[in-house]
Amino acid sequence: MSNRLFQGIVHQMRDAVNRVVGVIDENGTTIACSDLGKVGNNGNDFFAIELSDSHEVFIREGYTYKPFGIHVKPDYAVFVEGTDEYASRYANVIAVSLSNIKQYYDEKYDRNNFVKNIILDNVLPGDISVKARELHFNGDIGRVVFLISVISSNDVSACDVIQNLFPDKNKDFVFNITENDIVLVKEVKNNIDVKDLEKLARSISDTLSGEFFTKVNIGIGTPIIGIKELARSFKEAQTALEVGKVFDTDKNIVSYDNLGIARLIYHLPTTLCETFLKEVFKKNSIESLDHETLFTIQKFFENSLNVSETSRKLFVHRNTLVYRLDKIKKLTGLDLREFDHAIIFKIALMVKKYLAANPTKF
């Protein structure tokens, strides 16, 4: 598509410049030229060498070249017949023009950029369907958003790695939204299971950590049908990551569908949470419970309030555990052997953890 775009512009400039004008790609292949006989010609290795060095003008074999592109290594170079000052000026002006035109074209017609603008709410809802038809974009298939946050890296582009893992650009879309946050919009089957999505996320994480020494956290939104719903799936992936930082610090893959009550607590005002803790712990605050007692409570919950199983896992006598539970009841007024009391205490611990994370909500 860029070749046709450049060829059209170069053709229009032929008469104004009155010199041979063209564009080469990073491999030295002529992809557009006012002399159509040169299109498709492949230059020597010096083209690739010069393009890898800088964006500065250089001269070779009677032509002036001006590299351009959005990356550190230029993607293209304009060439103009001649080595005089006018050739250099023409090359610079044409390079600026082609660079801006390509950027505008990509923003208007690039599917990847279209999807990015949708999830970031940069497209009006009424324009989405119109734009999708222009791009021949199938919006009525299942997709899900993965938000991949890079925690630590080893001088490797995680975005490039993920793009190589999902090379089909007609189905899957990969792009950065910040320096360390990468979005993967993956086409999926209808009614796909959350476990399959988490398995896919695990393979991404393992590849990045095992082969490229890059540690990531991954949030997974809910699968959606309809392109307009992509923004919702993205926000859910964001929420999954944020909630995971508070309640599931030992997990690096968090799905929005599996957040459970943590999602509800995360959206509560801090003042309401503080009031709830005061009402639950009327006798003593939760800070009155020492580390050993909190660890016992955690194990008791993990073993479904089963006294015998919990005492076995803690390597303590059953009576010792009963004594600890009685002590908790005396301090807090809550008997964890009763289901209703256990639920209240569990929620209270989660609320305490949420407040300890210093949320900025009111």
Secondary structure, 3 states (H helix, E strand, C coil): CHHHHHHHHHHHHHHHHCCCEEEEECCCEEEEECCHHHCCCECCCHHHHHHHHCCCCEEECCEEEEEECCCCCCCEEEEEECCCHHHHHHHHHHHHHHHHHHHHHHHHHCHHHHHHHHHCCCCCHHHHHHHHHHCCCCCCCEEEEEEEEEEECCCCCHHHHHHHHCCCCCCCEEEECCCCEEEEEEECCCCCCHHHHHHHHHHHHHHHHHHHCCEEEEEECCCEECHHHHHHHHHHHHHHHHHHHHHCCCCCEEEHHHCCHHHHHHCCCHHHHHHHHHHHCCCCCHHHCCHHHHHHHHHHHHCCCCHHHHHHHHCCCHHHHHHHHHHHHHHHCCCCCCHHHHHHHHHHHHHHHHHHCCCCCC
